[in-house]
Amino acid sequence: MKTNRREFLKLGAALSLAPMLPSNLFAGANTQVVKNGEIFTAAHWGMLKATVKDGKIISSKPYQTLSKIPNPLQDTMADLVYKTRITAPMVRKSYLENPDSPKPELRGIDEWVEVKYEDAIKLVARELKKTREQKGMQSIFAGSYGWYSSGKLHNPRILLHRFMNLSGGFVGTLGDYSTGASQVIMPHVVGSIEVYEQQTSWPVVLEHSKVVVLWGMNPISTLRIAWSATDDQGFKYFEQLKDSGKEIIIIDPLWSETGKFFGDKAKWIAPRPNTDTAMMLGMAHHLYTTGKYDKEFIANYTTGFDKFLPYLLGKSDKTPKSAKWASKICGIKESVIKNLAETIYANRTMLMSGWAMQRAHHGEQPHWMLVTLASMLGQIGLPGGGFGLSYHYSNGGAPTCAGGVLGGINAASVGIVENGKYKGLASQAKGGESAQSWLNAGTDYAFPVARVAEAILNPGKTLEHNGTKITYPDIDFIYWAGGNPITQHQDVNTNIKAWRRPRTVVVNEIYWTPTAKMADIVFPVTTQYERNDLTMTGDYSNQNIAPMKQVVEKQHGAKDDYQIFSDLSKAYADGLVEAFTEGGKTEMDWLEEFYNVAANAVNANTALGITMPKFDEWWNKNEPTTFAPTLESESWVRMAEFREDPILNALGTPSGLIEIYSDTIAAMNYDDCAAHPKWFEPVEWLGMKNKPAKFHLITVHPTDRLHSQQNNTSLRDNYAIANREPLLINTKDAAKLGIKNGDLVRVYNARGEVLAGAEVSDDIIPGVVRLREGAWYDGFGDGLCKNGCANTLTIDIPTSKLANGNISHTGLVNVEKYKGAAPELTAFKAPKGAKNS
């Protein structure tokens, strides 16, 4: 290795003799780290107070508590700072020996070599430049999908995209894993993305709704976190709902944390997984044939119901979608389906839906059918009626506050680098059509994020997507920051094959996650508790502007992503770092700028009755600024304006109305997505003939993690069974298999196999098992994931040609008691050649 490393250092020196940016560029003013005392900060799991003694985190706790529902995610700050850290810049041995022929098949199993930070920067800059020159910008993939740090500056994905854009462009992705199907179908149906938009205000629901249906959602689990930082209001409102006396109906194959929270105050209806559309069709058929639907609403506010009816009534396929028909598919009694339909028609009903039902094969259909059902009820736009797709996410429905809103750093535009010099933005350097062609070069190749493995494995393949055709690029360089795609993407074993295809993989990461282990070059980065930032709390409420103060010194020489990409900019081209940092702005320069924009807006609005001080004064005060909702926001009803005047307040659909039948989708002529909501049989489900496996696997959001975040904390001690991810299995199913609570079990199918700990209970229906998503993959040796990563078992095919979302809730598995000695768990250990923190 000595000779090879000397050659590597010579190559790095030849690339750039310029030193790295001085560390004081990132220090800023008023950033002295408190060694003893309490520090205010924030994270996805809320506003926090950290107690520090002698520069070490002793504890963390919530800054405020609005409900009695606990949130243990707030107690893990020390674990997140001190456990499982990457302790130095590392390069995979084979890549270091020869970057041009780096043996990518050894990713995940190769030895690692520690290098100097400066040398790693030069290596990445050189190899990125080489790849762009040889294969073009379309060979550079920086999708970097994942939950970002809560802060407005230290957002790894945006910082990566900013660097990649300014240095010449890259290929990114479309959509997301969470709502891949709905965010494509909903604009066709209601003219907006819907899944990330404000809901009818909770005070309105609590006053006017008589029935609340929680369909495929588990808010007592999912409201522990938010995209920015949770304002904790969702828990408060669900507590009020529990005590309201309203009829609460939970539709879910699983009696989840939410079911246990409501207890006997809720009714449980448990259909087979992936059959929600059929159940809704049965309800709709019953309402139509009994005349219990709002004909006036259908006539005035929707289009295409007449074209949907032949399918609903069976005139087009000789199969009426009756409650009896639906019962055979979903496993719910015909009488229950009819009674549910009549209940929601006779009472002001809010249909609250989660996102799990659309993360399934033909996932476009459930929410489309939910809107159709809500349209038949005729309550859309009325106080307490209609539907909502975000009550379980980031405290949707919490009234929006009047106040300031923070901006953040942006991804910039595509720049031009020629002969080692940054020439400026393409839009400024080139004119007319040539400029547009340059700017479109990367976006022309963008593909749905759920197709990433397929795209890497199949360069040149054409994908049909939402009425367009996309050609996959030849990806040869991956840079990922702020995410864990090896765990997150479906069918891990195929995903690993994809990640072993490109020549270069670079990862910025805090911990030795499976994605870091699959890289060639790894930069250790700071946690959100080792840097300064700002955030809003309440993605819908905008309730607080909160400081995110640095709690402790940077650990193990870790760098902020901002510094890493600044240093890469400096090494990549003359003048690029000035563009990236906008003339050398420090961390605190950016934060003051973001703050001032919000503060100026607040101070200009005297009606708010709030004066925000100068930035330094506010920062030193060490507490958030809180805004209040308005009377209008507290009484806000989604689609009320549309209901009042559907012509003046037309929706964003071609017709301006709710489209039960879409001419746009009809023109696409897809065989897997019709022009109206429809039941399609999933590729794998319990009702199919010749099932490839026995149990339907549902891969729900974890309660004590944020996807894979916090899997390495002490919270795992509270839920792990047999030192593995728990598999929930019905009591009767377990008895037939000779499995007892606490047993180590093997869960497997044609795609892979995992070890899990058996959790035997009647909280799940027979024939269905649950494995929470997000456990770190631990199977690089022989393919058996020893930590229970659910995506080892899931299917990597798209929802349909329309949306190309993921189908993580569609799939069958077998279960058996594991025989033999339990293998050692290595998910949280550093790989060969690296140090454990």
MIDOLUM-391994 format. One record per residue (C-alpha): x, y, z. Coordinates in pm, whole numbers. Layout:
<rs>
       X       Y       Z
       X       Y       Z
...
</rs>
This chain:
<rs>
       X       Y       Z
       0       0       0
     290     240      63
     389     269    -302
      30     306    -416
     -42     568    -156
     265     771    -258
     139     765    -618
    -202     874    -496
     -54    1167    -306
     149    1274    -609
    -164    1273    -823
    -350    1472    -560
     -73    1730    -542
     -71    1765    -917
    -442    1841    -915
    -422    2147    -693
    -157    2309    -483
    -414    2539    -322
    -470    2484      51
    -811    2404     193
   -1026    2694     306
    -927    2821     651
   -1141    2682     931
   -1216    3032    1065
   -1421    3095     750
   -1682    2874     912
   -1652    2993    1269
   -1846    3320    1249
   -1934    3542    1544
   -2121    3452    1863
   -2059    3080    1819
   -1856    2991    2124
   -1960    2644    2235
   -2096    2629    2589
   -1898    2383    2801
   -2139    2372    3096
   -2507    2458    3096
   -2822    2431    2885
   -2830    2491    2512
   -3138    2534    2297
   -3147    2354    1964
   -3394    2167    1743
   -3426    1855    1530
   -3692    1671    1333
   -3825    1543    1666
   -3882    1892    1808
   -3730    2183    1995
   -3478    2059    2251
   -3276    2162    2553
   -2942    1993    2590
   -2756    1972    2919
   -2378    1983    2876
   -2110    1924    3138
   -1739    1967    3066
   -1819    1982    2695
   -2008    1650    2697
   -2379    1595    2643
   -2538    1466    2961
   -2902    1467    2851
   -3155    1611    2610
   -3522    1685    2671
   -3811    1862    2499
   -3818    2240    2519
   -4196    2227    2559
   -4459    1959    2605
   -4806    2014    2460
   -4948    1666    2522
   -4910    1362    2744
   -4787    1148    2454
   -4414    1078    2504
   -4154    1119    2232
   -3842     915    2318
   -3669    1035    1999
   -3598    1355    2191
   -3383    1177    2450
   -3109    1038    2224
   -2883    1335    2151
   -2576    1184    2319
   -2611     858    2125
   -2638    1046    1796
   -2320    1241    1868
   -2102     967    2016
   -2207     631    1865
   -2109     456    1540
   -1921     759    1403
   -1692     761    1101
   -1371     887    1256
   -1166     996     953
   -1183    1038     574
   -1161     691     424
   -1101     544      77
   -1177     188     -27
    -850       1     -77
    -907    -110    -437
   -1022     236    -538
    -718     397    -380
    -489     158    -566
    -640     232    -906
    -938     471    -944
    -960     386   -1316
   -1017      17   -1242
   -1140      17    -883
   -1299    -331    -859
   -1652    -202    -784
   -1768    -558    -719
   -1584    -530    -386
   -1796    -243    -257
   -1935    -337      82
   -1672    -605     149
   -1340    -437      65
   -1089    -304     319
   -1071      71     394
    -771     303     416
    -758     627     613
    -637     933     418
    -587    1299     491
    -889    1520     439
    -703    1738     186
    -606    1431     -17
    -964    1300     -20
   -1088    1639    -144
    -833    1639    -427
    -916    1280    -520
   -1290    1350    -547
   -1236    1671    -745
   -1004    1496    -989
   -1226    1193   -1045
   -1540    1405   -1079
   -1369    1622   -1340
   -1242    1313   -1523
   -1590    1158   -1534
   -1753    1478   -1662
   -1491    1517   -1933
   -1513    1154   -2047
   -1886    1086   -2017
   -2063    1419   -1973
   -2274    1572   -1700
   -2543    1305   -1749
   -2307    1045   -1603
   -2298    1228   -1268
   -2576    1122   -1033
   -2641    1329    -722
   -2995    1225    -637
   -2908    1226    -269
   -3263    1162    -161
   -3325    1157     212
   -3449    1347     513
   -3228    1650     537
   -3094    1807     854
   -3364    2033     994
   -3152    2343     933
   -3188    2600     659
   -2814    2611     581
   -2670    2269     658
   -2895    2081     420
   -2667    1813     267
   -2881    1747     -38
   -2916    2114    -133
   -2547    2180     -70
   -2451    1883    -288
   -2682    1998    -566
   -2547    2352    -535
   -2191    2229    -582
   -2284    1993    -865
   -2488    2255   -1048
   -2225    2528   -1025
   -1947    2290   -1130
   -2126    2178   -1447
   -2453    1999   -1377
   -2574    1653   -1280
   -2861    1407   -1309
   -3118    1412   -1030
   -3445    1242    -952
   -3818    1311    -963
   -4063    1266    -678
   -4002    1079    -355
   -4053     744    -184
   -4312     868      65
   -4585     972    -180
   -4454     865    -519
   -4793     756    -656
   -5022    1016    -500
   -4815    1320    -586
   -4847    1226    -954
   -5212    1117    -964
   -5355    1393    -742
   -5277    1680    -983
   -5478    1492   -1246
   -5767    1447   -1002
   -5782    1766    -793
   -5524    1990    -961
   -5269    1995    -678
   -5015    1765    -520
   -5240    1742    -210
   -5015    1516       0
   -4800    1804     129
   -5066    2073     154
   -5246    2219     453
   -5551    2034     577
   -5885    2160     702
   -5799    2318    1037
   -5812    2090    1340
   -6041    2327    1535
   -6291    2293    1248
   -6269    1912    1254
   -6315    1903    1629
   -6619    2130    1606
   -6798    1999    1297
   -6698    1640    1215
   -6927    1371    1352
   -6725    1079    1218
   -6349    1065    1168
   -6206     779     965
   -5835     705    1006
   -5762     501     694
   -5419     338     678
   -5246     586     910
   -5064     570    1242
   -5026     931    1360
   -4927     843    1716
   -4611     703    1561
   -4554     929    1261
   -4618    1260    1438
   -4306    1214    1649
   -4118    1384    1366
   -4159    1653    1100
   -3976    1754     784
   -3836    2062     959
   -3896    2028    1334
   -4221    1915    1487
   -4433    2176    1666
   -4593    1892    1871
   -4944    2017    1798
   -5065    1701    1625
   -5052    1495    1944
   -5253    1761    2124
   -5527    1753    1861
   -5548    1373    1856
   -5585    1380    2236
   -5875    1620    2191
   -6025    1396    1924
   -6004    1098    2159
   -6204    1287    2424
   -6449    1445    2178
   -6712    1171    2175
   -6701    1151    1796
   -6725     819    1616
   -6369     715    1530
   -6309     437    1277
   -5963     290    1217
   -5914      97     891
   -5585     -93     901
   -5467    -457     896
   -5274    -364    1210
   -5395    -249    1552
   -5118       8    1570
   -4997     252    1832
   -5284     476    1723
   -5536     198    1778
   -5397     135    2125
   -5408     509    2196
   -5781     531    2115
   -5860     192    2269
   -6232     120    2299
   -6313     470    2173
   -6236     355    1817
   -6382      86    1592
   -6130    -135    1410
   -6191    -257    1055
   -5901    -470     930
   -5897    -540     554
   -5635    -742     371
   -5336    -527     267
   -5355    -366     -79
   -5735    -406    -108
   -5845     -56       0
   -5953      41    -353
   -6181    -262    -379
   -6334    -185     -40
   -6402     176    -141
   -6554      60    -469
   -6790    -166    -275
   -6892     129     -60
   -6944     349    -365
   -7153      83    -536
   -7378      56    -231
   -7421     433    -206
   -7506     464    -575
   -7751     175    -594
   -7935     294    -281
   -7941     656    -401
   -7746     769     -97
   -7506    1000    -272
   -7496    1374    -346
   -7611    1405    -707
   -7583    1784    -699
   -7219    1780    -588
   -7133    1521    -852
   -7302    1734   -1120
   -7154    2071   -1018
   -6808    1992    -889
   -6687    1679   -1068
   -6647    1551   -1420
   -6647    1198   -1558
   -6872    1025   -1305
   -7091     908   -1592
   -6786     743   -1755
   -6693     579   -1424
   -7038     430   -1364
   -7023     153   -1628
   -6719      13   -1449
   -6870      58   -1102
   -7195    -112   -1204
   -7022    -387   -1401
   -7166    -291   -1738
   -6820    -266   -1895
   -6675    -590   -1755
   -6979    -788   -1630
   -6854    -754   -1272
   -7054    -515   -1050
   -6826    -370    -783
   -7079    -449    -513
   -7013    -481    -143
   -7037    -857    -188
   -6769    -846    -460
   -6550    -622    -243
   -6595    -847      59
   -6437   -1143    -121
   -6131    -930    -205
   -6073    -732     115
   -6197    -988     367
   -6445    -752     533
   -6806    -866     573
   -7052    -730     318
   -7268    -590     599
   -6973    -402     749
   -6888    -242     412
   -7249    -132     362
   -7284      -2     717
   -6961     196     689
   -7081     353     363
   -7413     455     518
   -7245     590     831
   -7013     825     645
   -7298     939     418
   -7536    1014     705
   -7281    1207     913
   -7037    1490     851
   -6726    1280     796
   -6357    1357     762
   -6176    1084     571
   -5816    1103     695
   -5583     887     491
   -5223     786     537
   -4975     720     260
   -4911     347     308
   -5198     246      79
   -5040     430    -215
   -4699     268    -159
   -4834     -42    -324
   -4875    -190    -669
   -5119      37    -858
   -5084     284    -572
   -5237     560    -784
   -5581     406    -732
   -5660     426    -355
   -5641     804    -315
   -5814     859    -648
   -6095     633    -528
   -6096     804    -187
   -6158    1139    -358
   -6432     976    -569
   -6596     837    -256
   -6569    1176     -82
   -6726    1338    -388
   -7023    1101    -365
   -7068    1204      -1
   -7081    1564    -121
   -6902    1701     185
   -6583    1830      22
   -6541    2197     108
   -6781    2182     405
   -6654    2236     763
   -6541    1899     901
   -6613    1710     580
   -6418    1582     282
   -6079    1415     287
   -5725    1488     405
   -5395    1326     316
   -5158    1492     566
   -5309    1476     915
   -5055    1208    1003
   -4755    1402     866
   -4575    1702    1016
   -4885    1810    1211
   -5105    1882     913
   -5418    2069    1017
   -5241    2275    1283
   -5357    2632    1199
   -5105    2839    1004
   -4952    3122    1204
   -4900    3480    1089
   -4534    3577    1112
   -4198    3538     945
   -4085    3246     734
   -3720    3153     701
   -3558    3111     363
   -3261    2883     309
   -2964    2815      89
   -3059    2716    -268
   -2930    2467    -522
   -2819    2745    -761
   -2820    2710   -1138
   -2593    2523   -1374
   -2252    2681   -1412
   -1980    2647   -1674
   -1626    2534   -1595
   -1370    2550   -1875
    -995    2497   -1857
   -1003    2476   -1479
   -1188    2806   -1435
   -1542    2889   -1336
   -1696    3100   -1615
   -2029    3185   -1453
   -2384    3056   -1486
   -2483    2893   -1813
   -2785    3119   -1836
   -2553    3421   -1831
   -2264    3283   -2034
   -2470    3148   -2323
   -2767    3303   -2495
   -3089    3190   -2653
   -3142    2828   -2747
   -2790    2719   -2661
   -2835    2837   -2303
   -3162    2647   -2269
   -3004    2334   -2416
   -2718    2356   -2167
   -2956    2407   -1875
   -3179    2117   -1982
   -2894    1871   -2032
   -2925    1726   -1680
   -3298    1759   -1627
   -3370    1571   -1949
   -3229    1262   -1781
   -3398    1300   -1439
   -3595     989   -1346
   -3834     888   -1064
   -3640     823    -744
   -3804     483    -693
   -3645     368   -1021
   -3286     446    -919
   -3156      88    -916
   -3321      13   -1249
   -3174     332   -1397
   -2819     252   -1287
   -2842    -105   -1417
   -3004     -17   -1751
   -2839     280   -1923
   -3023     371   -2241
   -3349     204   -2140
   -3665     408   -2201
   -3917     457   -1919
   -4274     567   -1970
   -4369     820   -1703
   -4681    1035   -1668
   -4728    1081   -2039
   -4360    1127   -2121
   -4064     905   -2203
   -3738     916   -2008
   -3411     760   -2123
   -3187     639   -1841
   -2836     793   -1851
   -2512     598   -1817
   -2434     674   -1452
   -2067     636   -1366
   -2025     867   -1066
   -2257     875    -763
   -2233    1135    -488
   -2471    1092    -196
   -2509    1319     106
   -2775    1312     375
   -2944     978     307
   -2923     601     334
   -3043     456       0
   -2906     105      54
   -3153      59     339
   -3424     278     191
   -3465     138    -160
   -3668    -173    -238
   -3504    -511    -312
   -3171    -444    -145
   -2985    -724    -322
   -3068    -582    -664
   -2989    -233    -535
   -2644    -347    -426
   -2582    -488    -776
   -2670    -144    -912
   -2438      38    -674
   -2153    -190    -779
   -2181     -78   -1141
   -2050     285   -1147
   -1679     358   -1129
   -1700     602    -836
   -1925     638    -531
   -1870     920    -283
   -2066     955      40
   -2080    1224     308
   -2198    1050     624
   -2195    1072    1003
   -2210     699    1075
   -2100     370     923
   -2437     308     762
   -2472      43     490
   -2459     325     233
   -2128     449     372
   -1996      93     359
   -2092      78     -11
   -1891     387    -103
   -1540     434    -245
   -1468     761     -64
   -1630     868     262
   -1617    1207     431
   -1711    1212     800
   -1960    1494     859
   -2101    1667    1161
   -2430    1588    1330
   -2682    1871    1359
   -2567    1909    1720
   -2212    2005    1615
   -2295    2312    1404
   -2514    2622    1409
   -2830    2661    1205
   -3187    2789    1200
   -3518    2615    1142
   -3893    2663    1147
   -4108    2438    1363
   -4436    2330    1214
   -4426    2254     842
   -4786    2373     813
   -4816    2603    1113
   -4486    2798    1079
   -4524    2845    1452
   -4164    2909    1558
   -3836    3040    1426
   -3586    2842    1627
   -3208    2862    1667
   -3022    2534    1629
   -2721    2608    1844
   -2408    2403    1833
   -2415    2185    2143
   -2065    2036    2142
   -1740    2065    1948
   -1708    1878    1621
   -1620    1514    1685
   -1339    1312    1522
   -1240    1595    1290
   -1578    1585    1115
   -1654    1870     875
   -1981    2043     793
   -2113    1962     446
   -2086    2333     372
   -1712    2321     431
   -1665    1998     235
   -1840    2137     -72
   -1663    2469     -37
   -1330    2287     -34
   -1435    2074    -330
   -1529    2391    -515
   -1186    2536    -447
   -1011    2220    -564
   -1232    2180    -871
   -1193    2515   -1045
   -1058    2865    -993
   -1335    3101    -888
   -1587    2827    -809
   -1563    2862    -432
   -1652    3232    -457
   -1969    3136    -643
   -2052    2855    -402
   -2007    3069     -90
   -2132    3389    -254
   -1806    3568    -189
   -1697    3384     123
   -2006    3388     345
   -1954    3215     676
   -2204    2993     853
   -2321    3288    1065
   -2337    3521     763
   -2591    3291     603
   -2792    3249     922
   -2807    3622     982
   -2924    3673     624
   -3201    3414     659
   -3306    3563     991
   -3310    3922     866
   -3543    3845     576
   -3795    3690     816
   -3745    3954    1086
   -3787    4243     843
   -4118    4098     724
   -4237    4059    1084
   -4128    4406    1192
   -4294    4563     888
   -4628    4410     990
   -4724    4606    1301
   -5053    4416    1325
   -4862    4111    1448
   -4764    4289    1768
   -4419    4128    1756
   -4081    4296    1722
   -3787    4078    1634
   -3453    4213    1758
   -3120    4231    1578
   -2979    3891    1493
   -2698    3887    1752
   -2937    3979    2031
   -3187    3715    1925
   -2917    3450    1887
   -2772    3515    2231
   -3119    3498    2388
   -3116    3123    2316
   -3490    3068    2263
   -3739    3061    1972
   -3970    3332    1842
   -4328    3211    1848
   -4612    3327    1623
   -4987    3289    1669
   -5252    3158    1429
   -5516    3388    1288
   -5892    3352    1320
   -5901    3283     948
   -5648    2999     970
   -5826    2843    1268
   -6150    2829    1070
   -5994    2735     734
   -6162    2460     530
   -5982    2290     246
   -6158    2344     -91
   -6416    2577      65
   -6343    2843    -198
   -6386    2587    -475
   -6719    2478    -330
   -6835    2838    -301
   -6761    2912    -667
   -6613    2633    -883
   -6580    2869   -1179
   -6405    3157   -1005
   -6199    2920    -788
   -6142    2643   -1041
   -5906    2360    -952
   -5583    2309   -1144
   -5721    2021   -1351
   -5794    2064   -1725
   -6166    2088   -1649
   -6122    2297   -1334
   -6328    2031   -1154
   -6257    1711    -960
   -6177    1459   -1233
   -6325    1119   -1160
   -6246    1038   -1522
   -5932    1193   -1671
   -5912    1249   -2046
   -5542    1327   -1998
   -5472     983   -1850
   -5701     820   -2105
   -5483     960   -2383
   -5176     794   -2227
   -5336     455   -2295
   -5152     276   -2014
   -5248     -84   -1942
   -5179     -46   -1569
   -5359     284   -1497
   -5707     344   -1639
   -5878     679   -1694
   -6082     636   -1375
   -6014     469   -1038
   -6010      93   -1076
   -5923    -225    -886
   -5611    -389   -1025
   -5489    -715    -877
   -5144    -658    -722
   -4845    -857    -841
   -4839   -1033    -501
   -5127   -1043    -249
   -5317   -1284     -28
   -5603   -1334    -272
   -5391   -1444    -566
   -5373   -1792    -709
   -5044   -1980    -679
   -4900   -1753    -409
   -4516   -1752    -413
   -4515   -1722     -32
   -4764   -1743     254
   -4772   -1408     440
   -4830   -1051     325
   -4549    -828     453
   -4629    -471     553
   -4329    -245     611
   -4461      38     824
   -4290     355     946
   -4088     280    1262
   -4202     423    1593
   -3860     465    1755
   -3673     582    1443
   -3706     826    1157
   -3671     571     878
   -3313     453     940
   -3217     749    1159
   -3167     649    1525
   -3135     277    1450
   -2791     307    1613
   -2919     463    1938
   -3010     305    2271
   -3378     317    2170
   -3307      -8    1989
   -3263    -176    2329
   -3632    -112    2396
   -3772    -276    2082
   -3517    -528    1952
   -3610    -895    2000
   -3336   -1157    1995
   -3111    -857    1917
   -3291    -811    1583
   -3568    -605    1430
   -3902    -744    1557
   -4144    -926    1324
   -4506    -896    1438
   -4699   -1214    1362
   -5051   -1323    1454
   -5089   -1565    1744
   -5260   -1835    1536
   -5002   -1812    1256
   -4717   -1836    1505
   -4868   -2143    1671
   -4896   -2323    1337
   -4528   -2255    1272
   -4413   -2351    1621
   -4291   -1996    1685
   -4301   -1836    2027
   -4256   -1478    2139
   -3885   -1395    2146
   -3776   -1662    1896
   -3526   -1582    1627
   -3699   -1627    1291
   -3598   -1630     926
   -3817   -1425     693
   -3757   -1495     326
   -3876   -1496     -34
   -3720   -1508    -379
   -3567   -1162    -332
   -3381   -1217      -8
   -3381   -1325     354
   -3354   -1155     693
   -3334   -1252    1057
   -3589   -1101    1296
   -3720   -1151    1648
   -4074   -1289    1677
   -4334   -1063    1837
   -4647   -1278    1871
   -4973   -1087    1910
   -5335   -1047    1799
   -5257    -685    1702
   -5223    -801    1340
   -5465   -1007    1133
   -5386   -1365    1033
   -5189   -1399     713
   -5012   -1067     759
   -4675    -989     922
   -4512    -655     998
   -4147    -562     974
   -4080    -192    1029
   -3872     -28     756
   -3541     144     828
   -3327    -119    1000
   -2970     -90     871
   -2891    -358     617
   -2638    -610     750
   -2582    -870     480
   -2275    -781     278
   -2115   -1118     350
   -2365   -1380     230
   -2681   -1179     154
   -2865   -1278     474
   -2951    -951     649
   -2882   -1018    1014
   -3053    -696    1129
   -3396    -740     969
   -3384    -478     692
   -3736    -496     544
   -3634    -382     196
   -3432    -698     154
   -3773    -859      92
   -3969    -592     -96
   -4036    -570    -469
   -3865    -314    -691
   -4122    -259    -965
   -4321      63   -1020
   -4676     141    -908
   -4765     192   -1275
   -4639     370   -1585
   -4815     684   -1463
   -4627     756   -1142
   -4349     495   -1113
   -4372     511    -734
   -4243     237    -505
   -4453     -61    -395
   -4291    -136     -59
   -4621    -255      93
   -4679    -515    -180
   -4507    -848    -130
   -4536   -1195      20
   -4289   -1371     248
   -4241   -1698     429
   -4150   -1728     796
   -3978   -2008     984
   -3804   -2053    1317
   -3430   -2002    1267
   -3221   -2310    1321
   -2862   -2297    1429
   -2647   -2047    1617
   -2739   -1682    1575
   -2479   -1503    1360
   -2301   -1198    1496
   -2473    -866    1429
   -2230    -630    1249
   -2467    -356    1131
   -2328    -101    1375
   -1961    -191    1354
   -1700     -17    1143
   -1581    -214     837
   -1236    -365     800
    -964    -100     813
   -1181     159     991
   -1200     243    1360
   -1508     206    1578
   -1599     526    1760
</rs>
